Amino acid sequence: MKQLIETIVKPLVDFPEDVHVDVVEDDNRVTYQLSVNKTDMGKVIGKQGRVAKAIRTVVYAAGSSQQKKIFLEIGE
């Protein structure tokens, strides 16, 4: 999943080397924390959050077979 998120996000940004995904796993949920360069935040979020919503849709669909709930947080 971490690889999938990086594969989706890196072509969108100007600084792909600054893309990092951290994984926080609890009993019943997995949170993927995506961090990008400050100047790339707008590209990852998109107009009215459309790009972020699309990324979340793909990640949630890919993780639907897991028993745990999946969350994607986007930040710097």
N, C-alpha and C positions, 0 to 999 in steps of 0.2 A: 504494500500500500504506500509506503514511504517513497519507493521508487516511482510509482504511478504519479504521485503528487508532484515530485520533482520533474518528471517527464512532461507534465502538463504546463507547469509554471515557468520553467527555464526559457522556453522560446518566447514567452510574453515579455520578459524583462530585459533591461539594458545591462544589468549586472548579474548574470546567471551564477557567478561564483559566490554571490552573497545569499543564495537561496539555501535555507536550512529547514529541515523538518525534524522536530523532536516528537517523541512518542511518550505519552503518559498513560499508563494502563492501570485501571482500577478493577474492582470486582466485576462490575457489569457494564463498564464503558471503556472505550479507547479514545483518547483525545490526541489528534495530530496537530501540533503547533507549528504553523508555517511562518517563517520569518524571511523577509526580503529587505533589500536596500530601501532606505527611506524615500528615495526619489522614484522607486518603482511601485510604491503602494497604490497609486492611482491606476496603474495598468492592471494590477492584480485584482483590484476591486471592480473597476470598470464603471461605466455610467450607470447610476442608480443601482449599483451592486450586481449588475448582470453577470459579469465575468466570475465574480466570487460565487454567485449562486450556481452558475454552470459547473464550476469546479467542484462545489459541494455535491451537486447532483451526481456527477460521475463517481466521486469517492464513495458516497452513500450507496449507490447502485453496486459498485464493485465489492463493497463490504457487507452487502445484505445477507450473504451466506453465513457470516459469522454470528455467533450467539450474542455477542456484546454489541451495545449501541455505539455508533461511531460519531465523533464530532470533529470538525475542522475549524481551528481558530487561526485567524490571519492577523499578523502583527509585525512590528519592526524587530 
